[in-house]
Amino acid sequence: MHITLLPVEGIGEVRAGDDLPGLISAAVGLRDGDVVVVSSKVVSKSMGLTAAPRAGEQVEDARRRIAMADEVVVDTPHVVVVRTPHGFVCANAGIDASNVPGGELLLLPDDVDAAAADIRAGLRRLTGVDTAVIVSDTFGRAWREGQTDVALGVAGMQALRDERGTVDREGQALRVTLIAQADQIAGAADMVRDKAAGVPVVVVRGLDVVAPSATGGGQALVRGPETDLFPHGRGWLARRLATGEGAPVRAGLPEAWEWQRVAEAAGGGSFVADRIDVADGLAAGRAEAALLDLGYDAAVHHGDGWTVVVRPVG
């Protein structure tokens, strides 16, 4: 397989009302099977999604004020991390202040998948070729330095490549392998542009991922709050993660409502007084984390199945 990354130059400054498919198709010759990666910045610009600071308000203060309207996950003096209405957990609600004329702020589209689908349909109408479209943005990663582009909106391809149910080279069944291929493509595209280059579009050529009937869009990449372990932190787990120290704070065994919460975190399971049986290793990890978060000492056991056992304290 040979993959080519083609930065699309010559599009120029995008303004509200501009026809993005027209600008893209005029700047590059597209082929069937191409993946067109479009910066969310130019999508927002073309849709006129801007906000201006209030009188006397600094740009950074305005961005914080607007971001705080969403569900706040972490608030620090330097950045506020929120969960947007789309479900994205990101710094400053994805509000962009760079390369925006007039000191305004750019907001994300309400429906990024729909924006990707509109661009794809426009390119199809203008060029007659069948492409996939990814609307990308720059995100940080928990516990890792640096940023990379990820896929927010996806059309014409599956955002995830599901390898569950297949086997590895040793014949072991894969139980949890979901490849975030749209994120991988968005990150690869960002390698041939930088913020000063003025290249809002990259064509990725040579992949076999275009699927006109694909469903789910970029929302398939969003982990819902019910399976997101990291906002928790009421019990032992948070102290262990923060300090490497600490001991379980709960003696005895979980009550029924606590087991129910653990089962919900694991995506289901059958529990008795001191243990819960779950479907696979991922579910076991979620159950263990939920028990630790509640303050219990817990351990995963894997034999014929997956079981998480509460260990007595003292």
Secondary structure, DSSP 4 states (H G I P E B T S, - for coil): ---EEEEE-------TT--HHHHHHHHS---TT-EEEEEHHHHHHHHT-EE-PPTT--HHHHHHHHHTTSEEEEE-SS-EEEE-TTS-EEEGGG-B-TT-GGG-EE---S-HHHHHHHHHHHHHHHH----EEEEEEEEEETTEEEEEEEEEEEESB-SSEE-TT-B-TTSPBPSS-EE-HHHHHHHHHGGG--TTTT--EEEEES---B-TT--SGGGGGPPPGGG--TT--SSHHHHHHHHS-------S---HHHHHHHHHHHT--EE-SSEEEESSHHHHHHHHHHHHHTT--EEEEESSSEEEEEPPP-
